[in-house]
Every structure is written in structure tokens, then in C-alpha cells.
Amino acid sequence: MSGIIPHVQAVILCDHIYRDEDSGKCVIAGTFNRVFLQSFPGSYQPASIYLNLSDFAGRHTIAFRFKQLSTDEVLDESPPFDLVHENRREHHECIFDLPPLSFPEPGSYTLEILYDGEDVIGHADVQAQELPEPAE
């Protein structure tokens, strides 16, 4: 364990996130926990993740590990990203653009959030399904 870990206030998978320059607010568009693909294997993009963390300070890292739940197989893992936060009482909003999410088959998947390379502090689950045939 890496000591005190942050409190996760929010984990949101979505298509796009941007920070409004005037208000400083994050604008989150296209939230999802389910994706529909034409065929498998397939991939989904664009994808981003919004994290809101509190109760930590100092220099740390965040990384992501994408897993297939039925097999526990790790499909992709990001390099660590630096995370610097000075005031432990303030919330820290993090925005990450993700590479295309690759799904080998329909089923349940999860994106684990790794703190300092060892603690899983949260996750975002996503269900991959084949696009239904159009009704004739």
C-alpha cells in the first residue's frame, strides 16, 4: 500500500470533456457505461475519463488498466501520469483522453484507476454489445 489514498468523489466515462475557460467548469458530454459495436473484435472511440479526487496531497501518479471481467485479462495499461495536488481539503479534477477502447468480444469490461502504481482506487465498468439489427 502507498499510504493514504485519495477519496474518489466521481469517476465518469464519456465521449468528450472540456474545461470552460470563463467559468472553470468541466463540461462532460456523452456519458456511457454501455457501448454498441458493429462487430467483434471492435473498438470504441472517442473516450475520456473524468476523475474528482479529494483528501490527498503531494506528488503521485495515476494510471489506467483495462480488463475483461470474465477472464480477468488485462487488455491495455497506460503509463503513469503525474498528479500533483497541494491542498488535501480541495477537490482535484482530472481529465484524461483515452486511447480507443478495444473489445475482443461482447461482455463486461472495467477500467481500473491505479494510484501510485499499486492501489486500485476506483473503476469504471462498461458493457460491450453487438449493435442490434435494424427492424425491417
A tleap script that builds the chain and sets N, CA, C and O, in Angstrom:
source leaprc.protein.ff14SB
mol = sequence {
  NMET SER GLY ILE ILE PRO HIE VAL GLN ALA
  VAL ILE LEU CYS ASP HIE ILE TYR ARG ASP
  GLU ASP SER GLY LYS CYS VAL ILE ALA GLY
  THR PHE ASN ARG VAL PHE LEU GLN SER PHE
  PRO GLY SER TYR GLN PRO ALA SER ILE TYR
  LEU ASN LEU SER ASP PHE ALA GLY ARG HIE
  THR ILE ALA PHE ARG PHE LYS GLN LEU SER
  THR ASP GLU VAL LEU ASP GLU SER PRO PRO
  PHE ASP LEU VAL HIE GLU ASN ARG ARG GLU
  HIE HIE GLU CYS ILE PHE ASP LEU PRO PRO
  LEU SER PHE PRO GLU PRO GLY SER TYR THR
  LEU GLU ILE LEU TYR ASP GLY GLU ASP VAL
  ILE GLY HIE ALA ASP VAL GLN ALA GLN GLU
  LEU PRO GLU PRO ALA CGLU
}
set mol.1.N position { 0.844 -1.184 0.000 }
set mol.1.CA position { 0.000 0.000 0.000 }
set mol.1.C position { 0.886 1.243 0.000 }
set mol.1.O position { 1.989 1.235 0.548 }
set mol.2.N position { 0.392 2.297 -0.617 }
set mol.2.CA position { 1.187 3.516 -0.739 }
set mol.2.C position { 0.835 4.547 0.332 }
set mol.2.O position { 1.130 5.728 0.152 }
set mol.3.N position { 0.216 4.139 1.436 }
set mol.3.CA position { -0.145 5.094 2.479 }
set mol.3.C position { -1.559 5.588 2.287 }
set mol.3.O position { -2.430 4.833 1.853 }
set mol.4.N position { -1.798 6.848 2.606 }
set mol.4.CA position { -3.130 7.442 2.474 }
set mol.4.C position { -3.477 7.561 0.998 }
set mol.4.O position { -2.713 8.114 0.208 }
set mol.5.N position { -4.632 7.037 0.643 }
set mol.5.CA position { -5.080 7.132 -0.740 }
set mol.5.C position { -6.207 8.155 -0.833 }
set mol.5.O position { -6.907 8.391 0.152 }
set mol.6.N position { -6.391 8.762 -1.998 }
set mol.6.CA position { -7.433 9.786 -2.122 }
set mol.6.C position { -8.830 9.198 -2.044 }
set mol.6.O position { -9.057 8.021 -2.325 }
set mol.7.N position { -9.744 10.048 -1.656 }
set mol.7.CA position { -11.163 9.706 -1.699 }
set mol.7.C position { -11.657 10.012 -3.112 }
set mol.7.O position { -11.460 11.118 -3.615 }
set mol.8.N position { -12.292 9.043 -3.743 }
set mol.8.CA position { -12.791 9.222 -5.107 }
set mol.8.C position { -14.214 9.766 -5.034 }
set mol.8.O position { -15.133 9.077 -4.591 }
set mol.9.N position { -14.382 11.012 -5.474 }
set mol.9.CA position { -15.696 11.655 -5.471 }
set mol.9.C position { -16.509 11.276 -6.710 }
set mol.9.O position { -17.729 11.134 -6.636 }
set mol.10.N position { -15.818 11.110 -7.865 }
set mol.10.CA position { -16.526 10.797 -9.111 }
set mol.10.C position { -15.576 10.140 -10.105 }
set mol.10.O position { -14.399 10.490 -10.201 }
set mol.11.N position { -16.131 9.165 -10.850 }
set mol.11.CA position { -15.460 8.527 -11.981 }
set mol.11.C position { -16.507 8.473 -13.087 }
set mol.11.O position { -17.535 7.814 -12.934 }
set mol.12.N position { -16.254 9.163 -14.203 }
set mol.12.CA position { -17.241 9.209 -15.281 }
set mol.12.C position { -16.560 8.927 -16.609 }
set mol.12.O position { -15.641 9.644 -17.007 }
set mol.13.N position { -17.012 7.879 -17.299 }
set mol.13.CA position { -16.588 7.607 -18.670 }
set mol.13.C position { -17.491 8.388 -19.609 }
set mol.13.O position { -18.707 8.424 -19.424 }
set mol.14.N position { -16.896 9.010 -20.613 }
set mol.14.CA position { -17.693 9.811 -21.537 }
set mol.14.C position { -16.961 9.948 -22.867 }
set mol.14.O position { -15.818 9.516 -23.019 }
set mol.15.N position { -17.654 10.561 -23.826 }
set mol.15.CA position { -17.056 10.792 -25.141 }
set mol.15.C position { -16.089 11.972 -25.113 }
set mol.15.O position { -14.984 11.878 -25.646 }
set mol.16.N position { -16.496 13.082 -24.496 }
set mol.16.CA position { -15.683 14.301 -24.508 }
set mol.16.C position { -15.784 15.045 -23.176 }
set mol.16.O position { -16.808 15.000 -22.495 }
set mol.17.N position { -14.697 15.729 -22.825 }
set mol.17.CA position { -14.677 16.622 -21.663 }
set mol.17.C position { -13.875 17.857 -22.055 }
set mol.17.O position { -12.820 17.755 -22.681 }
set mol.18.N position { -14.378 18.996 -21.686 }
set mol.18.CA position { -13.544 20.191 -21.824 }
set mol.18.C position { -13.810 21.108 -20.639 }
set mol.18.O position { -14.867 21.054 -20.012 }
set mol.19.N position { -12.822 21.951 -20.349 }
set mol.19.CA position { -12.958 22.905 -19.248 }
set mol.19.C position { -13.292 24.264 -19.846 }
set mol.19.O position { -12.541 24.787 -20.669 }
set mol.20.N position { -14.421 24.834 -19.432 }
set mol.20.CA position { -14.841 26.148 -19.886 }
set mol.20.C position { -13.881 27.190 -19.317 }
set mol.20.O position { -13.693 27.268 -18.103 }
set mol.21.N position { -13.279 27.987 -20.191 }
set mol.21.CA position { -12.283 28.968 -19.750 }
set mol.21.C position { -12.876 30.062 -18.863 }
set mol.21.O position { -12.219 30.524 -17.930 }
set mol.22.N position { -14.104 30.479 -19.143 }
set mol.22.CA position { -14.713 31.555 -18.368 }
set mol.22.C position { -15.108 31.112 -16.961 }
set mol.22.O position { -14.800 31.795 -15.985 }
set mol.23.N position { -15.785 29.976 -16.857 }
set mol.23.CA position { -16.294 29.533 -15.549 }
set mol.23.C position { -15.344 28.580 -14.830 }
set mol.23.O position { -15.425 28.429 -13.610 }
set mol.24.N position { -14.445 27.935 -15.575 }
set mol.24.CA position { -13.573 26.924 -14.977 }
set mol.24.C position { -14.267 25.586 -14.783 }
set mol.24.O position { -13.663 24.646 -14.266 }
set mol.25.N position { -15.529 25.487 -15.191 }
set mol.25.CA position { -16.287 24.246 -15.024 }
set mol.25.C position { -15.911 23.225 -16.086 }
set mol.25.O position { -15.583 23.574 -17.220 }
set mol.26.N position { -15.967 21.951 -15.695 }
set mol.26.CA position { -15.786 20.864 -16.655 }
set mol.26.C position { -17.134 20.574 -17.314 }
set mol.26.O position { -18.154 20.460 -16.635 }
set mol.27.N position { -17.126 20.458 -18.618 }
set mol.27.CA position { -18.319 20.113 -19.377 }
set mol.27.C position { -18.127 18.687 -19.881 }
set mol.27.O position { -17.195 18.401 -20.631 }
set mol.28.N position { -19.018 17.803 -19.460 }
set mol.28.CA position { -18.910 16.373 -19.744 }
set mol.28.C position { -20.033 15.992 -20.700 }
set mol.28.O position { -21.207 16.229 -20.417 }
set mol.29.N position { -19.661 15.395 -21.841 }
set mol.29.CA position { -20.657 15.062 -22.868 }
set mol.29.C position { -20.589 13.586 -23.227 }
set mol.29.O position { -19.506 13.021 -23.381 }
set mol.30.N position { -21.741 12.977 -23.357 }
set mol.30.CA position { -21.827 11.598 -23.832 }
set mol.30.C position { -21.377 10.573 -22.810 }
set mol.30.O position { -20.547 9.717 -23.116 }
set mol.31.N position { -21.919 10.646 -21.587 }
set mol.31.CA position { -21.544 9.653 -20.582 }
set mol.31.C position { -22.019 8.269 -21.024 }
set mol.31.O position { -23.054 8.137 -21.677 }
set mol.32.N position { -21.255 7.245 -20.662 }
set mol.32.CA position { -21.660 5.894 -21.050 }
set mol.32.C position { -21.150 4.846 -20.071 }
set mol.32.O position { -20.139 5.036 -19.396 }
set mol.33.N position { -21.874 3.740 -20.014 }
set mol.33.CA position { -21.423 2.526 -19.351 }
set mol.33.C position { -21.767 1.313 -20.215 }
set mol.33.O position { -21.678 0.164 -19.782 }
set mol.34.N position { -22.163 1.614 -21.452 }
set mol.34.CA position { -22.505 0.579 -22.424 }
set mol.34.C position { -22.108 1.099 -23.798 }
set mol.34.O position { -22.354 2.260 -24.126 }
set mol.35.N position { -21.491 0.234 -24.600 }
set mol.35.CA position { -21.155 0.605 -25.971 }
set mol.35.C position { -21.718 -0.447 -26.916 }
set mol.35.O position { -21.764 -1.634 -26.593 }
set mol.36.N position { -22.144 0.008 -28.085 }
set mol.36.CA position { -22.656 -0.883 -29.117 }
set mol.36.C position { -21.690 -0.844 -30.295 }
set mol.36.O position { -21.361 0.227 -30.803 }
set mol.37.N position { -21.236 -2.030 -30.727 }
set mol.37.CA position { -20.283 -2.133 -31.828 }
set mol.37.C position { -20.894 -2.927 -32.973 }
set mol.37.O position { -21.736 -3.799 -32.757 }
set mol.38.N position { -20.462 -2.618 -34.198 }
set mol.38.CA position { -20.948 -3.332 -35.384 }
set mol.38.C position { -20.564 -4.801 -35.340 }
set mol.38.O position { -21.361 -5.675 -35.680 }
set mol.39.N position { -19.311 -5.064 -34.907 }
set mol.39.CA position { -18.815 -6.441 -34.861 }
set mol.39.C position { -17.686 -6.537 -33.838 }
set mol.39.O position { -17.178 -5.530 -33.347 }
set mol.40.N position { -17.313 -7.774 -33.534 }
set mol.40.CA position { -16.233 -8.044 -32.581 }
set mol.40.C position { -15.178 -8.901 -33.255 }
set mol.40.O position { -15.526 -9.750 -34.075 }
set mol.41.N position { -13.903 -8.713 -32.945 }
set mol.41.CA position { -13.397 -7.661 -32.075 }
set mol.41.C position { -13.666 -6.283 -32.670 }
set mol.41.O position { -13.779 -6.123 -33.885 }
set mol.42.N position { -13.766 -5.300 -31.793 }
set mol.42.CA position { -14.040 -3.936 -32.223 }
set mol.42.C position { -13.521 -2.943 -31.207 }
set mol.42.O position { -13.090 -3.316 -30.115 }
set mol.43.N position { -13.566 -1.673 -31.577 }
set mol.43.CA position { -13.094 -0.650 -30.649 }
set mol.43.C position { -14.067 0.520 -30.616 }
set mol.43.O position { -14.851 0.734 -31.541 }
set mol.44.N position { -13.991 1.265 -29.523 }
set mol.44.CA position { -14.863 2.427 -29.310 }
set mol.44.C position { -14.003 3.652 -29.080 }
set mol.44.O position { -13.064 3.635 -28.284 }
set mol.45.N position { -14.338 4.705 -29.786 }
set mol.45.CA position { -13.675 6.000 -29.586 }
set mol.45.C position { -14.604 7.082 -30.092 }
set mol.45.O position { -15.464 6.775 -30.919 }
set mol.46.N position { -14.495 8.318 -29.659 }
set mol.46.CA position { -13.576 8.816 -28.650 }
set mol.46.C position { -14.034 8.429 -27.256 }
set mol.46.O position { -15.214 8.163 -27.026 }
set mol.47.N position { -13.083 8.401 -26.325 }
set mol.47.CA position { -13.395 8.091 -24.934 }
set mol.47.C position { -12.496 8.936 -24.030 }
set mol.47.O position { -11.312 9.135 -24.303 }
set mol.48.N position { -13.096 9.422 -22.950 }
set mol.48.CA position { -12.372 10.198 -21.940 }
set mol.48.C position { -12.853 9.745 -20.581 }
set mol.48.O position { -13.896 9.103 -20.457 }
set mol.49.N position { -12.079 10.088 -19.554 }
set mol.49.CA position { -12.493 9.775 -18.188 }
set mol.49.C position { -12.293 11.013 -17.323 }
set mol.49.O position { -11.271 11.696 -17.399 }
set mol.50.N position { -13.297 11.276 -16.505 }
set mol.50.CA position { -13.272 12.390 -15.552 }
set mol.50.C position { -13.140 11.794 -14.157 }
set mol.50.O position { -13.904 10.906 -13.779 }
set mol.51.N position { -12.167 12.286 -13.395 }
set mol.51.CA position { -11.987 11.886 -12.005 }
set mol.51.C position { -12.070 13.120 -11.122 }
set mol.51.O position { -11.535 14.174 -11.464 }
set mol.52.N position { -12.736 12.986 -9.998 }
set mol.52.CA position { -12.740 14.032 -8.988 }
set mol.52.C position { -12.255 13.374 -7.705 }
set mol.52.O position { -12.917 12.490 -7.160 }
set mol.53.N position { -11.078 13.816 -7.222 }
set mol.53.CA position { -10.422 13.214 -6.067 }
set mol.53.C position { -10.294 14.240 -4.951 }
set mol.53.O position { -10.201 15.441 -5.207 }
set mol.54.N position { -10.290 13.761 -3.719 }
set mol.54.CA position { -10.052 14.641 -2.575 }
set mol.54.C position { -9.281 13.892 -1.508 }
set mol.54.O position { -9.057 12.686 -1.612 }
set mol.55.N position { -8.878 14.626 -0.478 }
set mol.55.CA position { -8.231 14.070 0.697 }
set mol.55.C position { -6.858 13.451 0.394 }
set mol.55.O position { -6.536 12.368 0.882 }
set mol.56.N position { -6.051 14.158 -0.425 }
set mol.56.CA position { -4.677 13.752 -0.672 }
set mol.56.C position { -3.873 14.989 -1.023 }
set mol.56.O position { -4.436 16.017 -1.399 }
set mol.57.N position { -2.572 14.893 -0.901 }
set mol.57.CA position { -1.685 15.998 -1.262 }
set mol.57.C position { -0.327 15.416 -1.641 }
set mol.57.O position { 0.012 14.288 -1.285 }
set mol.58.N position { 0.432 16.216 -2.368 }
set mol.58.CA position { 1.781 15.806 -2.748 }
set mol.58.C position { 1.861 15.370 -4.196 }
set mol.58.O position { 0.961 15.633 -4.994 }
set mol.59.N position { 2.954 14.701 -4.521 }
set mol.59.CA position { 3.214 14.222 -5.883 }
set mol.59.C position { 2.926 12.721 -5.935 }
set mol.59.O position { 3.483 11.939 -5.165 }
set mol.60.N position { 2.045 12.339 -6.859 }
set mol.60.CA position { 1.622 10.948 -7.005 }
set mol.60.C position { 1.474 10.631 -8.489 }
set mol.60.O position { 1.759 11.469 -9.345 }
set mol.61.N position { 1.027 9.414 -8.784 }
set mol.61.CA position { 0.741 9.037 -10.170 }
set mol.61.C position { -0.632 8.385 -10.252 }
set mol.61.O position { -1.140 7.810 -9.290 }
set mol.62.N position { -1.207 8.501 -11.443 }
set mol.62.CA position { -2.465 7.840 -11.799 }
set mol.62.C position { -2.190 7.070 -13.082 }
set mol.62.O position { -1.529 7.579 -13.987 }
set mol.63.N position { -2.698 5.844 -13.161 }
set mol.63.CA position { -2.614 5.047 -14.384 }
set mol.63.C position { -3.936 4.305 -14.541 }
set mol.63.O position { -4.744 4.253 -13.614 }
set mol.64.N position { -4.145 3.738 -15.712 }
set mol.64.CA position { -5.393 3.037 -16.006 }
set mol.64.C position { -5.076 1.639 -16.531 }
set mol.64.O position { -4.135 1.444 -17.300 }
set mol.65.N position { -5.887 0.668 -16.096 }
set mol.65.CA position { -5.745 -0.715 -16.552 }
set mol.65.C position { -7.113 -1.186 -17.044 }
set mol.65.O position { -8.081 -1.202 -16.283 }
set mol.66.N position { -7.187 -1.571 -18.324 }
set mol.66.CA position { -8.439 -2.001 -18.951 }
set mol.66.C position { -8.473 -3.526 -18.956 }
set mol.66.O position { -7.580 -4.177 -19.497 }
set mol.67.N position { -9.528 -4.088 -18.339 }
set mol.67.CA position { -9.611 -5.541 -18.169 }
set mol.67.C position { -10.943 -6.095 -18.660 }
set mol.67.O position { -11.976 -5.429 -18.605 }
set mol.68.N position { -10.886 -7.331 -19.141 }
set mol.68.CA position { -12.093 -8.093 -19.445 }
set mol.68.C position { -12.483 -8.822 -18.161 }
set mol.68.O position { -11.678 -9.579 -17.619 }
set mol.69.N position { -13.694 -8.609 -17.668 }
set mol.69.CA position { -14.077 -9.147 -16.363 }
set mol.69.C position { -14.229 -10.668 -16.352 }
set mol.69.O position { -13.896 -11.305 -15.353 }
set mol.70.N position { -14.725 -11.265 -17.440 }
set mol.70.CA position { -14.957 -12.713 -17.432 }
set mol.70.C position { -13.662 -13.508 -17.325 }
set mol.70.O position { -13.668 -14.619 -16.796 }
set mol.71.N position { -12.554 -12.962 -17.814 }
set mol.71.CA position { -11.276 -13.678 -17.790 }
set mol.71.C position { -10.259 -13.025 -16.863 }
set mol.71.O position { -9.225 -13.625 -16.570 }
set mol.72.N position { -10.528 -11.820 -16.399 }
set mol.72.CA position { -9.612 -11.010 -15.606 }
set mol.72.C position { -8.343 -10.655 -16.395 }
set mol.72.O position { -7.325 -10.279 -15.815 }
set mol.73.N position { -8.422 -10.781 -17.722 }
set mol.73.CA position { -7.274 -10.478 -18.581 }
set mol.73.C position { -7.092 -8.969 -18.728 }
set mol.73.O position { -8.048 -8.238 -18.982 }
set mol.74.N position { -5.842 -8.514 -18.562 }
set mol.74.CA position { -5.518 -7.115 -18.785 }
set mol.74.C position { -5.343 -6.907 -20.285 }
set mol.74.O position { -4.464 -7.512 -20.899 }
set mol.75.N position { -6.179 -6.051 -20.877 }
set mol.75.CA position { -6.148 -5.800 -22.317 }
set mol.75.C position { -5.261 -4.618 -22.669 }
set mol.75.O position { -4.697 -4.569 -23.762 }
set mol.76.N position { -5.133 -3.667 -21.757 }
set mol.76.CA position { -4.313 -2.481 -22.000 }
set mol.76.C position { -3.998 -1.836 -20.657 }
set mol.76.O position { -4.790 -1.907 -19.718 }
set mol.77.N position { -2.829 -1.207 -20.582 }
set mol.77.CA position { -2.464 -0.471 -19.371 }
set mol.77.C position { -1.707 0.780 -19.776 }
set mol.77.O position { -0.800 0.724 -20.606 }
set mol.78.N position { -2.078 1.897 -19.194 }
set mol.78.CA position { -1.446 3.174 -19.534 }
set mol.78.C position { -0.139 3.336 -18.764 }
set mol.78.O position { 0.086 2.668 -17.755 }
set mol.79.N position { 0.710 4.220 -19.249 }
set mol.79.CA position { 1.849 4.621 -18.420 }
set mol.79.C position { 1.310 5.470 -17.268 }
set mol.79.O position { 0.177 5.945 -17.336 }
set mol.80.N position { 2.102 5.670 -16.214 }
set mol.80.CA position { 1.643 6.534 -15.120 }
set mol.80.C position { 1.674 8.011 -15.520 }
set mol.80.O position { 2.588 8.462 -16.211 }
set mol.81.N position { 0.658 8.751 -15.075 }
set mol.81.CA position { 0.572 10.191 -15.295 }
set mol.81.C position { 0.824 10.887 -13.961 }
set mol.81.O position { 0.298 10.470 -12.929 }
set mol.82.N position { 1.629 11.952 -13.984 }
set mol.82.CA position { 1.915 12.698 -12.756 }
set mol.82.C position { 0.659 13.387 -12.250 }
set mol.82.O position { -0.150 13.895 -13.026 }
set mol.83.N position { 0.518 13.392 -10.950 }
set mol.83.CA position { -0.606 14.019 -10.272 }
set mol.83.C position { -0.033 14.806 -9.098 }
set mol.83.O position { 0.503 14.224 -8.155 }
set mol.84.N position { -0.147 16.132 -9.160 }
set mol.84.CA position { 0.381 16.985 -8.096 }
set mol.84.C position { -0.777 17.793 -7.521 }
set mol.84.O position { -1.520 18.451 -8.248 }
set mol.85.N position { -0.911 17.727 -6.205 }
set mol.85.CA position { -2.017 18.423 -5.543 }
set mol.85.C position { -1.514 18.936 -4.202 }
set mol.85.O position { -0.934 18.182 -3.421 }
set mol.86.N position { -1.733 20.210 -3.938 }
set mol.86.CA position { -1.166 20.833 -2.736 }
set mol.86.C position { -2.085 20.818 -1.527 }
set mol.86.O position { -1.629 20.565 -0.412 }
set mol.87.N position { -3.365 21.083 -1.725 }
set mol.87.CA position { -4.274 21.243 -0.592 }
set mol.87.C position { -5.174 20.020 -0.453 }
set mol.87.O position { -6.061 19.802 -1.279 }
set mol.88.N position { -4.956 19.251 0.554 }
set mol.88.CA position { -5.680 17.998 0.732 }
set mol.88.C position { -7.187 18.221 0.922 }
set mol.88.O position { -7.964 17.298 0.677 }
set mol.89.N position { -7.615 19.386 1.340 }
set mol.89.CA position { -9.039 19.663 1.562 }
set mol.89.C position { -9.767 20.081 0.288 }
set mol.89.O position { -10.997 20.064 0.250 }
set mol.90.N position { -9.036 20.452 -0.743 }
set mol.90.CA position { -9.674 20.842 -2.010 }
set mol.90.C position { -9.817 19.629 -2.927 }
set mol.90.O position { -9.016 18.695 -2.892 }
set mol.91.N position { -10.859 19.679 -3.740 }
set mol.91.CA position { -11.068 18.624 -4.738 }
set mol.91.C position { -10.107 18.837 -5.899 }
set mol.91.O position { -9.750 19.968 -6.228 }
set mol.92.N position { -9.699 17.741 -6.507 }
set mol.92.CA position { -8.792 17.796 -7.658 }
set mol.92.C position { -9.495 17.119 -8.827 }
set mol.92.O position { -9.746 15.914 -8.794 }
set mol.93.N position { -9.813 17.901 -9.869 }
set mol.93.CA position { -10.456 17.357 -11.061 }
set mol.93.C position { -9.393 16.936 -12.066 }
set mol.93.O position { -8.472 17.694 -12.368 }
set mol.94.N position { -9.533 15.719 -12.580 }
set mol.94.CA position { -8.597 15.174 -13.564 }
set mol.94.C position { -9.371 14.816 -14.829 }
set mol.94.O position { -10.452 14.229 -14.766 }
set mol.95.N position { -8.806 15.174 -15.970 }
set mol.95.CA position { -9.395 14.859 -17.269 }
set mol.95.C position { -8.357 14.092 -18.074 }
set mol.95.O position { -7.233 14.561 -18.254 }
set mol.96.N position { -8.729 12.922 -18.554 }
set mol.96.CA position { -7.823 12.109 -19.362 }
set mol.96.C position { -8.521 11.676 -20.641 }
set mol.96.O position { -9.629 11.140 -20.595 }
set mol.97.N position { -7.880 11.905 -21.786 }
set mol.97.CA position { -8.337 11.332 -23.046 }
set mol.97.C position { -7.782 9.923 -23.118 }
set mol.97.O position { -6.599 9.703 -22.863 }
set mol.98.N position { -8.629 8.973 -23.464 }
set mol.98.CA position { -8.234 7.576 -23.514 }
set mol.98.C position { -7.978 7.146 -24.955 }
set mol.98.O position { -8.556 7.710 -25.884 }
set mol.99.N position { -7.117 6.151 -25.141 }
set mol.99.CA position { -6.971 5.584 -26.486 }
set mol.99.C position { -8.256 4.823 -26.824 }
set mol.99.O position { -9.088 4.617 -25.941 }
set mol.100.N position { -8.437 4.399 -28.078 }
set mol.100.CA position { -9.632 3.595 -28.389 }
set mol.100.C position { -9.725 2.393 -27.440 }
set mol.100.O position { -8.731 1.713 -27.185 }
set mol.101.N position { -10.915 2.149 -26.930 }
set mol.101.CA position { -11.153 1.002 -26.052 }
set mol.101.C position { -11.425 -0.207 -26.934 }
set mol.101.O position { -12.405 -0.218 -27.679 }
set mol.102.N position { -10.570 -1.228 -26.862 }
set mol.102.CA position { -10.674 -2.410 -27.719 }
set mol.102.C position { -11.377 -3.543 -26.979 }
set mol.102.O position { -10.996 -3.913 -25.868 }
set mol.103.N position { -12.406 -4.083 -27.618 }
set mol.103.CA position { -13.218 -5.146 -27.042 }
set mol.103.C position { -13.096 -6.393 -27.913 }
set mol.103.O position { -13.546 -6.379 -29.059 }
set mol.104.N position { -12.492 -7.486 -27.394 }
set mol.104.CA position { -12.343 -8.694 -28.196 }
set mol.104.C position { -13.659 -9.420 -28.457 }
set mol.104.O position { -13.799 -10.108 -29.468 }
set mol.105.N position { -14.631 -9.268 -27.544 }
set mol.105.CA position { -15.922 -9.947 -27.680 }
set mol.105.C position { -16.959 -9.207 -26.834 }
set mol.105.O position { -16.600 -8.391 -25.985 }
set mol.106.N position { -18.248 -9.491 -27.065 }
set mol.106.CA position { -19.264 -8.872 -26.213 }
set mol.106.C position { -19.045 -9.292 -24.756 }
set mol.106.O position { -18.567 -10.392 -24.481 }
set mol.107.N position { -19.400 -8.404 -23.836 }
set mol.107.CA position { -19.278 -8.756 -22.423 }
set mol.107.C position { -18.982 -7.569 -21.541 }
set mol.107.O position { -19.142 -6.416 -21.942 }
set mol.108.N position { -18.544 -7.872 -20.323 }
set mol.108.CA position { -18.288 -6.856 -19.303 }
set mol.108.C position { -16.797 -6.579 -19.185 }
set mol.108.O position { -15.967 -7.488 -19.192 }
set mol.109.N position { -16.485 -5.284 -19.077 }
set mol.109.CA position { -15.112 -4.814 -19.000 }
set mol.109.C position { -15.026 -3.764 -17.902 }
set mol.109.O position { -16.041 -3.208 -17.484 }
set mol.110.N position { -13.811 -3.495 -17.436 }
set mol.110.CA position { -13.629 -2.449 -16.436 }
set mol.110.C position { -12.337 -1.689 -16.700 }
set mol.110.O position { -11.352 -2.251 -17.179 }
set mol.111.N position { -12.361 -0.422 -16.381 }
set mol.111.CA position { -11.181 0.429 -16.453 }
set mol.111.C position { -10.806 0.751 -15.003 }
set mol.111.O position { -11.469 1.558 -14.351 }
set mol.112.N position { -9.745 0.119 -14.506 }
set mol.112.CA position { -9.304 0.336 -13.138 }
set mol.112.C position { -8.428 1.581 -13.062 }
set mol.112.O position { -7.662 1.871 -13.982 }
set mol.113.N position { -8.547 2.310 -11.959 }
set mol.113.CA position { -7.737 3.506 -11.727 }
set mol.113.C position { -6.685 3.143 -10.688 }
set mol.113.O position { -7.009 2.801 -9.551 }
set mol.114.N position { -5.414 3.223 -11.098 }
set mol.114.CA position { -4.295 2.849 -10.232 }
set mol.114.C position { -3.650 4.100 -9.668 }
set mol.114.O position { -3.345 5.037 -10.405 }
set mol.115.N position { -3.445 4.114 -8.368 }
set mol.115.CA position { -2.838 5.241 -7.662 }
set mol.115.C position { -1.456 4.812 -7.185 }
set mol.115.O position { -1.310 3.816 -6.476 }
set mol.116.N position { -0.455 5.573 -7.581 }
set mol.116.CA position { 0.931 5.272 -7.229 }
set mol.116.C position { 1.342 3.853 -7.625 }
set mol.116.O position { 2.161 3.227 -6.952 }
set mol.117.N position { 0.770 3.355 -8.713 }
set mol.117.CA position { 1.195 2.085 -9.287 }
set mol.117.C position { 0.733 0.836 -8.588 }
set mol.117.O position { 1.014 -0.266 -9.059 }
set mol.118.N position { 0.023 0.967 -7.464 }
set mol.118.CA position { -0.348 -0.259 -6.757 }
set mol.118.C position { -1.760 -0.291 -6.201 }
set mol.118.O position { -2.366 -1.362 -6.160 }
set mol.119.N position { -2.303 0.822 -5.778 }
set mol.119.CA position { -3.644 0.832 -5.197 }
set mol.119.C position { -4.693 1.081 -6.271 }
set mol.119.O position { -4.601 2.056 -7.016 }
set mol.120.N position { -5.699 0.197 -6.354 }
set mol.120.CA position { -6.851 0.430 -7.231 }
set mol.120.C position { -7.828 1.271 -6.423 }
set mol.120.O position { -8.425 0.790 -5.460 }
set mol.121.N position { -7.991 2.548 -6.825 }
set mol.121.CA position { -8.837 3.451 -6.036 }
set mol.121.C position { -10.241 3.602 -6.609 }
set mol.121.O position { -11.100 4.238 -5.999 }
set mol.122.N position { -10.471 3.021 -7.771 }
set mol.122.CA position { -11.793 3.096 -8.378 }
set mol.122.C position { -11.788 2.390 -9.711 }
set mol.122.O position { -10.755 1.913 -10.182 }
set mol.123.N position { -12.963 2.331 -10.311 }
set mol.123.CA position { -13.084 1.706 -11.620 }
set mol.123.C position { -14.335 2.217 -12.319 }
set mol.123.O position { -15.264 2.730 -11.695 }
set mol.124.N position { -14.323 2.058 -13.632 }
set mol.124.CA position { -15.491 2.393 -14.451 }
set mol.124.C position { -15.807 1.159 -15.291 }
set mol.124.O position { -14.991 0.735 -16.109 }
set mol.125.N position { -16.976 0.594 -15.093 }
set mol.125.CA position { -17.380 -0.604 -15.835 }
set mol.125.C position { -18.088 -0.216 -17.121 }
set mol.125.O position { -18.771 0.805 -17.197 }
set mol.126.N position { -17.909 -1.054 -18.124 }
set mol.126.CA position { -18.579 -0.823 -19.406 }
set mol.126.C position { -18.982 -2.169 -20.002 }
set mol.126.O position { -18.218 -3.134 -19.979 }
set mol.127.N position { -20.194 -2.205 -20.532 }
set mol.127.CA position { -20.740 -3.405 -21.168 }
set mol.127.C position { -20.635 -3.215 -22.683 }
set mol.127.O position { -21.125 -2.221 -23.220 }
set mol.128.N position { -20.000 -4.163 -23.370 }
set mol.128.CA position { -19.880 -4.109 -24.834 }
set mol.128.C position { -20.914 -5.049 -25.445 }
set mol.128.O position { -20.994 -6.226 -25.094 }
set mol.129.N position { -21.705 -4.500 -26.370 }
set mol.129.CA position { -22.764 -5.284 -27.005 }
set mol.129.C position { -22.728 -5.094 -28.509 }
set mol.129.O position { -22.280 -4.067 -29.019 }
set mol.130.N position { -23.216 -6.124 -29.212 }
set mol.130.CA position { -23.308 -6.005 -30.670 }
set mol.130.C position { -24.505 -5.115 -31.009 }
set mol.130.O position { -25.568 -5.219 -30.398 }
set mol.131.N position { -24.308 -4.242 -31.990 }
set mol.131.CA position { -25.358 -3.344 -32.451 }
set mol.131.C position { -26.536 -4.177 -32.949 }
set mol.131.O position { -26.350 -5.060 -33.786 }
set mol.132.N position { -27.736 -3.913 -32.454 }
set mol.132.CA position { -28.892 -4.713 -32.910 }
set mol.132.C position { -29.142 -4.493 -34.399 }
set mol.132.O position { -28.884 -3.422 -34.948 }
set mol.133.N position { -29.652 -5.542 -35.025 }
set mol.133.CA position { -30.039 -5.460 -36.439 }
set mol.133.C position { -31.218 -4.496 -36.568 }
set mol.133.O position { -32.134 -4.519 -35.746 }
set mol.134.N position { -31.194 -3.637 -37.615 }
set mol.134.CA position { -32.327 -2.728 -37.777 }
set mol.134.C position { -33.611 -3.497 -38.086 }
set mol.134.O position { -33.597 -4.497 -38.803 }
set mol.135.N position { -34.713 -3.011 -37.532 }
set mol.135.CA position { -36.015 -3.632 -37.785 }
set mol.135.C position { -36.423 -3.346 -39.230 }
set mol.135.O position { -36.266 -2.236 -39.739 }
set mol.136.N position { -36.941 -4.368 -39.855 }
set mol.136.CA position { -37.358 -4.189 -41.277 }
set mol.136.C position { -38.837 -4.001 -41.388 }
set mol.136.O position { -39.358 -3.838 -42.491 }
savepdb mol mol.pdb
quit
